[in-house]
Amino acid sequence: MVLVVLCVPVLGGDNKIIDGIYQLICILFAFPLILSIGAGSLLKGKKTSRVCVFLGQISFPLYITHYPLIYMHTSWAQRHLGAPICTHIMVGICTFLMALGLAWAAFKLYDEPVRSWLTKHWLKR
């Protein structure tokens, strides 16, 4: 469902009102609906649970850290318009993997220690 929503990045061409209304509907209705469906689903299997826990752990660090990588990828793509499509695909895959690695590192090196410290100092019994 997310893929379907994200496959329509601009709706209405030059008409910004139509695109704004579409994005408003996505933000207010489609994304919360998708989240509620995912939150209410049952996980089956150890691998599925591990993947979901991992994605849940890196979701905020990924949200915070992915933007510089997107800018670097966009800049590279604009400077190398004549590169073969397979090169663009490989650079995109590498950017995706770097985003996951950076988010994981941010989670392990910053988020977990800070949460641990806050728990010890603010949630004393």
C-alpha positions as MATLAB code, in Angstrom:
seq = 'MVLVVLCVPVLGGDNKIIDGIYQLICILFAFPLILSIGAGSLLKGKKTSRVCVFLGQISFPLYITHYPLIYMHTSWAQRHLGAPICTHIMVGICTFLMALGLAWAAFKLYDEPVRSWLTKHWLKR';
ca = [
       0.000    0.000    0.000;
       2.868    2.368    0.787;
       4.431    1.603   -2.577;
       1.184    2.498   -4.354;
       0.933    5.818   -2.500;
       4.590    6.667   -3.108;
       4.420    5.800   -6.820;
       2.413    8.991   -7.337;
       4.965   11.617   -6.239;
       3.280   14.569   -8.000;
      -0.375   14.654   -8.908;
      -1.951   17.300  -11.087;
       1.159   18.436  -12.965;
       1.545   22.195  -12.538;
      -1.612   22.440  -10.439;
      -0.174   22.597   -6.924;
      -3.621   22.631   -5.284;
      -4.499   19.158   -6.574;
      -1.095   17.819   -5.502;
      -1.479   19.463   -2.087;
      -4.893   17.895   -1.591;
      -3.538   14.483   -2.620;
      -0.627   14.762   -0.180;
      -2.962   15.964    2.578;
      -5.205   12.935    2.047;
      -2.168   10.641    2.110;
      -0.828   12.168    5.333;
      -4.149   12.398    7.167;
      -5.825    9.192    6.004;
      -3.739    6.771    3.917;
      -0.592    6.607    6.071;
      -2.449    6.275    9.408;
      -4.609    3.538    7.851;
      -1.523    1.685    6.606;
       0.113    2.019   10.035;
      -2.973    0.739   11.838;
      -3.196   -2.262    9.530;
       0.471   -3.048   10.152;
       0.205   -2.512   13.911;
      -2.746   -4.872   14.157;
      -1.194   -7.697   12.175;
       0.150  -10.877   13.758;
       3.740  -11.888   13.134;
       4.458  -15.499   12.280;
       7.953  -16.880   12.307;
      11.176  -15.989   14.044;
      12.768  -14.364   10.977;
       9.757  -12.130   10.368;
       9.807  -10.995   13.988;
      13.539  -10.252   13.854;
      13.177   -8.231   10.648;
      10.270   -6.243   12.093;
      12.140   -5.546   15.345;
      15.217   -4.437   13.361;
      13.160   -2.140   11.133;
      11.374   -0.745   14.178;
      14.687   -0.052   15.906;
      16.226    1.794   12.956;
      13.071    3.624   11.844;
      13.756    6.855   13.753;
      17.537    6.905   13.113;
      16.792    6.235    9.434;
      14.295    9.082    9.377;
      16.892   11.412   10.895;
      19.953   10.357    8.858;
      18.727    9.490    5.363;
      18.345   13.001    3.984;
      22.060   13.804    3.442;
      22.429   10.526    1.544;
      19.432   11.384   -0.636;
      21.008   14.754   -1.460;
      24.328   13.085   -2.313;
      22.590   10.508   -4.500;
      20.532   13.151   -6.293;
      23.631   15.270   -6.876;
      25.517   12.281   -8.259;
      22.629   11.326  -10.548;
      22.380   14.868  -11.938;
      26.121   14.994  -12.659;
      26.142   11.556  -14.325;
      23.063   11.627  -16.536;
      24.886    9.748  -19.284;
      25.928    6.837  -17.066;
      24.457    3.427  -17.907;
      21.218    2.549  -16.135;
      22.887   -0.357  -14.327;
      25.335    2.141  -12.777;
      22.437    4.291  -11.572;
      20.766    1.204  -10.115;
      23.959    0.135   -8.333;
      24.521    3.617   -6.900;
      20.892    3.617   -5.716;
      21.327    0.222   -4.056;
      24.558    1.388   -2.411;
      22.830    4.548   -1.170;
      20.032    2.415    0.294;
      22.516    0.100    2.016;
      24.504    3.072    3.340;
      21.291    4.552    4.748;
      20.501    1.287    6.540;
      24.081    1.008    7.847;
      24.159    4.615    9.031;
      20.787    4.212   10.769;
      21.926    1.005   12.467;
      25.157    2.678   13.616;
      23.216    5.674   14.944;
      20.901    3.306   16.814;
      23.722    1.245   18.353;
      26.163    4.087   19.064;
      23.757    6.845   20.095;
      20.137    5.830   20.574;
      20.660    2.718   22.733;
      23.255    4.316   25.069;
      21.174    7.483   25.503;
      18.011    5.481   26.221;
      19.922    3.332   28.703;
      21.321    6.386   30.480;
      17.928    8.092   30.585;
      16.312    4.930   31.926;
      18.917    4.624   34.701;
      18.728    8.283   35.705;
      15.094    9.174   35.162;
      13.165    5.965   35.772;
      14.660    5.014   39.133;
      12.263    3.138   41.381;
];
